[in-house]
Amino acid sequence: PLSNVYETFALSLAFLCCVEARPALLGAVTALGCFWRFSFAFLAAPLAARLESLRSRASCAAAFAAVAACLVATDSWYFGRLVVTPWANFRFNSSAHRLASFGVNPRWTHVLVNLPLLYGSCARAW
């Protein structure tokens, strides 16, 4: 449940960065959101797609790479080996054996329930 709060906070902050045209901050927030939950990349993609200039996209990508590198370095230092948390999380959640022990939501739940919860408040500003 706590990761949902972090993800919603990061998405709200990313939306604010997009509205206020702050691509570097959008990239940094997106990197942080992806480390909280790897699926955040799919939620932030529509916001990053709204960046109009090549310079804005480059700034967003550079900030994403810098923050992601810092997070990988921090996790790797803590665990004493190279750790890319979103990749490890993806691998863990891709295992059918592990999913069977936690249960699986139907895909329509994500489209009809989760996306409106995350983007519902943003719809008015578009």
N, C-alpha and C positions, 0 to 999 in steps of 0.2 A: 504493500500500500504506500510506503514512503517513496518508492521510486516513481509512482504515479504523481505525487505532489511535485517532486523534482522535475519530472518531465513536463508537467503542466506549467510550472514556473518558467522553465527554460523556453517553452514554446511561446508563452506570453511575452517574455523578454525578447525573443527572436522576432516576434511580430512587431513589437515596438521598434526594434532596430530597423526593420524593413520600412515601416511607416516614416521614421525619422531619417531615412537614407544614411544609415551608418553601417556600411558593408563590412568593415573590419570587425566591428563588435558582433555583427551577425555571424561571421565566421567563427569567432571565439566562442560564442554562446552555442553554436551548432556543434562544435567539437566537444564542449563540455556535456551537452545533452546526449551526444552519441556515446560518451563514456558512462553516463548514467544508465542509458538503455539504447542498445544498438538500433532499435527500430525508430529512434528519434530522427534518423537521417531521412526516412520516408515522410515524416511529418514536416520537417523543415525544408524539404526539397521545393515545394511550391513557393515558399518565401524566397529562397535563393534564386529561383527562376525569374522572379520579378526584377532582379537587378538588371538594369538596362545597358550600362556601358561595360566595355571590356575592362576598363580600369577598376570599376566597382567589383566585377567578378574576380579579378586578380587580387584585389585587396582582401576580399572575403576568403579566397582560397589560401592566401598567405597567412592570414590570421588563424584559419582553421588548422593549417599545417603546423604553425608554431605552437599553438595550445595543445594540439594532439601530441606533438613531440615531447612537450613538457610533461604531459600526463603519462605517456609511455615511459619516459625516463624515471618519473616518480614511482610508478608501479613496479618497474623493473628493479629499481634500487631497493624497494621495500621487500620484494619477493626473492631477490638475489639471482634472478634470471630474467631473460627478455620476456615481458608480458605485454601483450596488446589486448587490453581488457574487452573492447567490443568484439574482437575476433574470438576470444576465449568464451565470452558469453554466447555468441552465435553458435559456436561448436557445441557448447553444453545444451543449448535449447534445440539443436538440430537432431539430437539423438532421440530416436523413436522410443527407446527403452526409458529414457528419462521423462519424456513427455507422457508416457503411459502412467508413470507413477504420480504425475501432477494433474493430469487431465488436460483435455484440449477443448478450447472454445470453437464453436463453428465460425467459419470465416465471415459470415454475414454479421456477426456480432461486432466485428471491427469496423465494418462499413456503416452499419445502421446505428450503432451505439457509441463506439469510441470516437470516431471522427467528429460527429456532431458535438460531443462533449468537449473535445479539444478545440474545434474550430468554430463552434456556435457563436461564441462571443465576438469572434473576429469578423463574422459575416457582414455585420452592419458597416464596418469600416471600408470594405472593398467597394 
